[in-house]
Amino acid sequence: MQEKKLKVKAASRLVTESQELSQLNKSEVLDLACGSGRNGLWFAEKGHRVTFLDKSLANLSVASESRIGSMSSQHTYLAWDLEDGSAPELEQNKYDLVLVFNYLHRPLFPQIAAAVKPGGVIVYETFIDKQAEIGRPRNPNFLLKANELKNEFEKWTLLHYFEGEVLNDANLSYKAQLIARKPDC
């Protein structure tokens, strides 16, 4: 167990260095396609209520219990396959913040947008088509086209947008990053 705790990666700098996100009060957060839960755990440690959602929760950090301790009962853990049609739709206007990292299933864009409360925020970071030149993923179904993410949320207030090289833990990738606020009405 101890060895796995040491392998838990820190939350994305997109999350930890955002002035906008640091000002959020206790919020309802959805960590969609959460993987190890690194980004959702960052918010859980700060007292937010987090829904961890992934096809399988087997990769959810074993350190989550020690990191969020007895607060874990206030969190929700959903093992849903969002791509095969078996999962219920995401609840509309439920979350103050939705986090999506390294995941792209274009048919979910409307559900993801609808899940954010008016005035809520989305943080989305995933690979762009240039990524195929240097590594995985290479499948165009998992790679955004130029400005695709920004165009998907064009009616939202853009707080941050970037496309290009991202260096994390000495690994280079090509990604799009978006932080946007949903209109109040």
Backbone bond lengths (Angstrom), bond angles and torsions (degrees), N, CA, C in turn:
res aa  C-N    CA-C-N  psi(-1)  N-CA   C-N-CA  omega(-1)  CA-C   N-CA-C  phi
1 M - - - 1.460 - - 1.522 111.48 -
2 Q 1.327 117.39 -45.70 1.453 120.46 -177.13 1.525 111.12 -58.89
3 E 1.342 117.44 -38.97 1.464 120.95 -178.77 1.526 111.14 -60.76
4 K 1.323 117.85 -42.37 1.458 120.55 179.29 1.519 111.71 -64.53
5 K 1.309 118.02 -36.61 1.458 120.80 179.24 1.526 110.58 -58.98
6 L 1.310 116.74 -36.77 1.455 120.62 -178.50 1.519 112.06 -69.95
7 K 1.324 118.00 -22.06 1.455 121.95 -178.02 1.524 113.36 -88.02
8 V 1.311 118.18 -6.33 1.463 121.01 -178.96 1.519 108.94 -64.81
9 K 1.312 115.76 125.25 1.461 119.99 179.85 1.520 109.76 -82.02
10 A 1.314 114.12 151.59 1.456 119.94 177.17 1.520 109.78 -71.70
11 A 1.306 115.42 159.76 1.463 120.64 176.75 1.521 109.69 -60.18
12 S 1.304 115.67 154.68 1.454 121.70 179.26 1.525 111.05 -58.87
13 R 1.327 116.42 143.40 1.469 120.12 176.15 1.521 110.68 -62.45
14 L 1.311 117.60 -26.57 1.465 120.83 176.26 1.524 110.01 -58.62
15 V 1.328 116.78 -34.27 1.466 122.64 178.37 1.523 110.77 -82.45
16 T 1.312 116.41 -52.13 1.465 120.12 -170.90 1.525 113.98 -71.87
17 E 1.334 118.08 -23.95 1.459 120.63 -176.74 1.529 113.49 -103.68
18 S 1.318 117.57 5.85 1.462 120.62 -179.12 1.524 111.07 -83.80
19 Q 1.318 115.84 119.69 1.471 121.54 177.15 1.529 109.82 -60.15
20 E 1.325 116.46 -42.90 1.468 122.27 -178.61 1.531 110.78 -58.86
21 L 1.317 117.14 -45.21 1.461 120.88 -177.05 1.527 111.76 -73.27
22 S 1.311 117.24 -31.57 1.469 119.87 -179.69 1.525 111.32 -68.72
23 Q 1.319 117.43 -18.11 1.469 121.03 -178.77 1.529 113.16 -91.82
24 L 1.325 117.13 -2.34 1.463 119.40 179.68 1.520 110.54 -66.89
25 N 1.335 115.58 133.37 1.457 120.09 171.99 1.519 108.34 -78.73
26 K 1.303 117.20 -178.71 1.463 120.88 179.73 1.517 109.06 -52.00
27 S 1.317 116.51 117.16 1.454 122.51 -169.65 1.516 111.80 -129.07
28 E 1.328 114.13 165.23 1.463 122.45 170.16 1.526 106.34 -90.25
29 V 1.324 116.65 120.18 1.459 122.34 -175.87 1.520 109.34 -120.08
30 L 1.327 116.71 135.71 1.458 122.50 172.33 1.517 108.06 -110.32
31 D 1.322 116.72 120.15 1.460 122.58 173.18 1.525 105.91 -101.54
32 L 1.339 115.42 93.22 1.470 122.84 -173.95 1.521 109.85 -84.70
33 A 1.321 116.56 133.92 1.466 122.21 -173.95 1.528 108.03 56.09
34 C 1.324 114.91 53.55 1.463 122.43 -166.61 1.522 115.10 -68.13
35 G 1.333 118.80 -22.25 1.463 119.52 -178.56 1.515 110.61 58.77
36 S 1.325 116.80 -120.43 1.469 121.21 179.98 1.526 111.95 -77.95
37 G 1.338 117.25 -10.03 1.459 121.00 178.16 1.512 114.50 84.07
38 R 1.322 117.65 12.57 1.465 120.21 -172.10 1.521 113.68 -56.95
39 N 1.335 117.92 -37.90 1.468 119.70 -178.87 1.524 111.48 -78.60
40 G 1.315 117.12 -42.56 1.459 120.21 176.90 1.518 112.35 -63.69
41 L 1.333 116.79 -36.98 1.466 120.37 178.51 1.527 111.35 -63.17
42 W 1.315 116.60 -35.42 1.465 120.27 178.37 1.532 109.81 -59.22
43 F 1.338 116.13 -42.77 1.468 120.11 178.37 1.525 111.55 -72.71
44 A 1.332 117.41 -36.99 1.469 120.45 177.99 1.519 110.65 -60.69
45 E 1.326 116.82 -40.24 1.466 120.93 179.20 1.529 111.84 -62.84
46 K 1.317 116.31 -23.55 1.462 121.10 -179.74 1.529 112.33 -95.49
47 G 1.337 116.29 8.53 1.458 120.81 173.78 1.516 116.11 94.00
48 H 1.308 117.93 5.42 1.465 120.56 177.63 1.531 109.30 -79.40
49 R 1.319 116.43 153.39 1.461 122.19 174.92 1.526 107.58 -89.57
50 V 1.323 116.33 122.20 1.458 121.11 -172.25 1.522 111.11 -116.73
51 T 1.314 115.13 135.00 1.461 121.88 168.78 1.518 106.90 -102.23
52 F 1.319 116.08 117.36 1.460 122.47 177.29 1.523 107.09 -95.37
53 L 1.324 117.28 119.77 1.456 121.34 -176.46 1.521 109.45 -128.36
54 D 1.328 115.88 128.09 1.455 121.47 175.44 1.529 107.99 -159.51
55 K 1.306 115.14 162.62 1.465 120.97 178.30 1.528 110.07 -56.67
56 S 1.315 115.22 -39.28 1.456 122.27 175.16 1.521 107.45 -138.06
57 L 1.299 116.52 140.30 1.462 120.38 177.91 1.520 111.47 -96.35
58 A 1.332 116.29 10.80 1.466 120.98 -178.58 1.524 112.36 -60.98
59 N 1.325 117.77 -28.57 1.468 120.53 -179.39 1.520 113.14 -89.64
60 L 1.333 117.13 -3.80 1.462 119.84 178.40 1.517 107.84 -59.01
61 S 1.294 116.09 131.01 1.455 122.59 -172.49 1.522 112.48 -51.13
62 V 1.324 115.40 130.31 1.467 119.20 174.55 1.514 110.02 -67.27
63 A 1.310 116.31 -16.12 1.464 120.02 178.89 1.522 111.43 -79.53
64 S 1.330 117.40 -6.41 1.462 118.94 -174.79 1.517 112.02 -59.44
65 E 1.305 117.69 -39.15 1.463 119.57 -179.46 1.524 111.07 -64.11
66 S 1.328 116.87 -42.87 1.462 118.19 -179.00 1.516 111.11 -73.81
67 R 1.336 117.51 -28.94 1.462 120.32 -177.64 1.520 112.13 -77.83
68 I 1.340 116.96 -35.01 1.463 118.44 -178.56 1.528 111.98 -113.47
69 G 1.321 115.93 -2.46 1.456 122.51 171.22 1.506 115.15 49.92
70 S 1.312 115.84 -135.58 1.460 121.65 -174.90 1.519 112.75 -70.24
71 M 1.326 117.59 -10.64 1.465 120.31 178.30 1.523 111.46 -71.06
72 S 1.334 118.15 -12.43 1.461 120.75 -172.57 1.526 112.58 -58.70
73 S 1.317 118.36 -22.79 1.461 120.51 179.98 1.530 111.73 -68.25
74 Q 1.323 118.14 -19.77 1.464 120.14 178.81 1.527 111.67 -84.82
75 H 1.322 117.74 -5.66 1.457 121.71 -178.50 1.519 110.64 -97.85
76 T 1.321 115.51 160.45 1.459 121.50 -179.48 1.518 108.34 -117.85
77 Y 1.319 116.16 140.69 1.463 122.39 -178.60 1.522 108.04 -124.75
78 L 1.335 116.61 113.47 1.463 121.60 -176.53 1.525 110.65 -119.05
79 A 1.330 116.40 119.60 1.467 122.04 174.76 1.527 106.94 -99.09
80 W 1.322 115.48 88.28 1.464 122.34 -177.15 1.517 109.54 -122.13
81 D 1.318 115.81 137.07 1.460 120.83 171.20 1.524 107.05 -91.66
82 L 1.294 116.72 103.64 1.468 122.00 -175.95 1.519 113.19 -77.34
83 E 1.315 117.53 -5.09 1.460 120.50 -175.14 1.524 114.44 -105.70
84 D 1.317 118.31 -15.69 1.468 118.80 -175.00 1.527 114.35 -100.02
85 G 1.329 117.37 2.69 1.464 120.87 178.22 1.514 114.87 85.06
86 S 1.323 118.30 -0.86 1.469 120.79 -177.34 1.530 112.93 -86.16
87 A 1.310 117.88 -20.60 1.467 121.10 -176.18 1.523 110.68 -83.07
88 P 1.325 116.15 146.50 1.469 117.79 171.82 1.525 108.98 -66.45
89 E 1.326 116.03 161.41 1.463 119.03 176.50 1.524 109.51 -69.35
90 L 1.305 115.31 152.15 1.457 120.04 174.95 1.518 108.84 -62.34
91 E 1.322 116.17 141.67 1.463 120.61 179.56 1.526 109.94 -66.49
92 Q 1.315 116.60 133.92 1.458 121.25 -177.63 1.522 111.66 -77.07
93 N 1.342 115.11 144.38 1.473 123.33 175.92 1.530 113.02 52.98
94 K 1.303 117.60 37.83 1.465 121.66 -177.01 1.525 113.45 -99.31
95 Y 1.322 117.96 -35.03 1.460 120.65 -168.38 1.527 112.86 -106.89
96 D 1.328 114.18 138.25 1.462 120.70 173.24 1.522 110.34 -76.52
97 L 1.326 115.60 -25.89 1.459 121.67 -176.88 1.518 109.44 -147.49
98 V 1.324 115.90 131.56 1.465 121.57 173.33 1.519 107.75 -119.91
99 L 1.333 115.41 129.69 1.461 123.25 178.97 1.522 109.04 -111.04
100 V 1.326 116.84 129.82 1.462 121.47 175.37 1.526 106.92 -136.78
101 F 1.331 116.24 119.33 1.458 121.75 -179.78 1.521 110.23 -129.70
102 N 1.321 115.62 132.73 1.468 122.79 173.89 1.524 112.48 55.64
103 Y 1.307 116.16 39.57 1.466 120.99 -179.63 1.519 108.50 -146.12
104 L 1.325 115.50 135.90 1.453 120.43 177.08 1.519 109.52 -146.01
105 H 1.317 115.38 117.68 1.463 123.60 170.56 1.521 104.39 -139.30
106 R 1.318 115.75 93.99 1.464 121.87 -170.44 1.524 114.86 -51.49
107 P 1.346 120.10 -37.00 1.468 118.73 178.75 1.536 114.07 -60.09
108 L 1.338 117.82 -16.59 1.470 121.07 179.82 1.526 113.78 -84.17
109 F 1.326 118.22 -12.67 1.467 119.43 -177.47 1.531 112.53 -49.53
110 P 1.336 120.12 -48.73 1.471 118.93 -179.54 1.539 112.96 -62.52
111 Q 1.325 117.62 -39.24 1.466 120.75 178.53 1.519 111.95 -65.62
112 I 1.323 115.50 -42.12 1.463 119.93 179.71 1.523 109.66 -62.42
113 A 1.317 116.76 -47.29 1.470 120.96 179.69 1.526 110.91 -61.18
114 A 1.314 117.05 -41.12 1.466 121.17 -178.72 1.526 112.01 -69.80
115 A 1.322 118.30 -26.05 1.463 121.73 -179.01 1.519 112.64 -71.69
116 V 1.328 117.30 -22.79 1.467 121.67 -179.39 1.523 109.42 -79.37
117 K 1.333 116.47 131.64 1.467 121.32 176.38 1.535 109.68 -64.57
118 P 1.320 117.81 151.87 1.467 119.04 171.02 1.534 109.28 -54.74
119 G 1.316 116.08 132.20 1.454 121.05 -176.59 1.514 113.69 85.12
120 G 1.342 116.87 -6.67 1.461 121.93 179.08 1.526 111.45 -78.67
121 V 1.320 115.43 177.51 1.459 121.80 -172.16 1.520 110.52 -126.87
122 I 1.322 115.05 144.98 1.461 121.68 170.66 1.515 108.53 -116.18
123 V 1.325 115.46 139.01 1.454 122.63 172.03 1.521 105.52 -120.85
124 Y 1.317 115.82 117.84 1.467 120.50 -175.77 1.518 108.64 -132.39
125 E 1.320 115.95 125.97 1.458 121.28 175.97 1.517 108.60 -138.52
126 T 1.318 116.31 122.22 1.456 119.48 175.83 1.517 109.79 -154.93
127 F 1.302 115.13 177.61 1.458 122.30 -170.86 1.526 113.01 -74.91
128 I 1.335 114.42 147.11 1.468 121.42 174.79 1.528 108.29 -107.24
129 D 1.327 115.65 168.02 1.468 120.78 -173.45 1.531 114.00 -57.47
130 K 1.305 119.19 -28.58 1.473 122.13 178.74 1.535 111.93 -62.34
131 Q 1.329 117.65 -22.00 1.464 122.03 179.01 1.527 111.69 -57.19
132 A 1.321 117.52 -33.56 1.466 121.93 -178.32 1.530 112.26 -60.34
133 E 1.312 117.38 -22.52 1.465 121.46 179.80 1.527 112.52 -73.30
134 I 1.333 117.31 -23.79 1.466 119.82 -174.66 1.528 114.23 -118.79
135 G 1.327 117.92 -11.92 1.466 118.41 -178.25 1.509 111.83 167.08
136 R 1.309 114.92 -161.68 1.455 121.74 -177.30 1.508 111.13 -85.87
137 P 1.326 115.81 153.20 1.467 127.85 -4.95 1.530 111.74 -74.39
138 R 1.316 114.52 155.36 1.463 121.27 177.37 1.526 111.74 -114.67
139 N 1.308 116.33 -18.63 1.462 121.58 -179.12 1.528 109.27 -67.50
140 P 1.344 118.22 123.55 1.465 120.15 -178.82 1.530 114.01 -59.98
141 N 1.332 118.07 -19.48 1.463 120.61 176.26 1.523 111.99 -65.57
142 F 1.328 116.45 -20.70 1.464 121.51 -177.38 1.524 112.60 -110.70
143 L 1.333 116.48 13.69 1.458 121.40 -177.60 1.520 110.30 -127.16
144 L 1.312 115.23 127.98 1.460 120.16 178.00 1.523 111.05 -74.87
145 K 1.301 115.60 146.95 1.463 121.63 171.68 1.536 107.89 -84.54
146 A 1.314 117.03 166.70 1.468 121.83 -179.60 1.527 110.85 -54.02
147 N 1.307 116.56 128.40 1.470 125.13 178.00 1.531 114.93 62.11
148 E 1.307 118.48 8.80 1.472 120.91 -178.32 1.529 111.51 -60.91
149 L 1.307 117.57 -44.91 1.462 120.65 -178.15 1.528 110.70 -65.74
150 K 1.305 116.60 -44.48 1.468 121.03 178.52 1.526 110.21 -61.94
151 N 1.317 117.36 -41.30 1.467 120.82 179.46 1.524 112.02 -67.07
152 E 1.311 116.74 -32.55 1.470 121.04 179.98 1.534 111.15 -64.28
153 F 1.320 116.33 -31.16 1.468 121.40 -178.65 1.533 110.61 -116.59
154 E 1.313 116.22 35.85 1.468 121.46 -173.71 1.528 114.26 -63.81
155 K 1.313 118.68 -24.80 1.465 120.89 -179.69 1.525 112.49 -88.87
156 W 1.308 117.15 -0.45 1.453 122.87 178.97 1.529 108.81 -91.68
157 T 1.336 116.75 159.57 1.459 121.31 175.81 1.527 108.47 -79.47
158 L 1.297 115.33 117.19 1.457 121.61 -177.53 1.529 109.70 -78.23
159 L 1.340 116.39 120.44 1.455 121.63 178.78 1.526 111.15 -100.72
160 H 1.319 115.84 -27.98 1.469 122.17 178.12 1.518 107.76 -159.38
161 Y 1.332 116.09 136.11 1.464 119.87 171.27 1.520 108.64 -148.04
162 F 1.331 114.90 136.21 1.454 121.46 -179.66 1.518 108.63 -151.33
163 E 1.322 116.62 141.99 1.465 123.04 169.19 1.510 107.94 -133.54
164 G 1.321 116.36 129.77 1.459 119.48 177.32 1.511 111.89 152.11
165 E 1.339 114.34 -154.78 1.460 121.30 -177.55 1.518 111.07 -71.13
166 V 1.329 115.28 133.47 1.458 121.90 174.80 1.520 106.88 -127.25
167 L 1.320 116.19 129.81 1.456 121.72 179.32 1.517 108.38 -111.40
168 N 1.333 116.78 114.31 1.468 123.27 177.23 1.510 108.62 -126.67
169 D 1.318 117.13 126.47 1.470 121.55 178.76 1.521 111.64 49.47
170 A 1.330 117.37 42.61 1.465 124.76 178.76 1.536 112.96 67.10
171 N 1.321 117.72 13.89 1.463 121.92 176.52 1.518 109.27 -107.18
172 L 1.318 116.36 125.78 1.451 122.31 178.69 1.520 109.62 -89.89
173 S 1.317 116.40 135.33 1.469 121.45 172.91 1.519 107.62 -145.97
174 Y 1.323 115.27 166.81 1.461 121.65 176.65 1.514 107.92 -112.86
175 K 1.341 115.41 120.67 1.456 119.74 -173.65 1.517 111.78 -140.03
176 A 1.321 113.38 163.55 1.459 121.90 166.99 1.520 106.08 -108.92
177 Q 1.338 115.57 140.36 1.466 122.08 177.39 1.517 108.04 -126.46
178 L 1.322 114.96 133.51 1.455 120.14 178.69 1.518 109.90 -137.43
179 I 1.320 115.78 134.12 1.459 122.55 165.64 1.503 104.97 -126.60
180 A 1.332 117.23 122.33 1.463 121.11 -175.68 1.523 110.43 -143.63
181 R 1.324 115.19 149.15 1.468 122.61 178.72 1.514 109.13 -104.20
182 K 1.340 115.09 131.62 1.457 121.34 178.50 1.521 110.21 -72.05
183 P 1.324 117.67 139.14 1.476 119.14 177.33 1.527 110.82 -58.25
184 D 1.344 115.78 149.78 1.460 121.25 -179.08 1.523 112.74 -68.38
185 C 1.313 117.85 -23.29 1.464 117.53 -179.62 1.509 111.68 -128.07
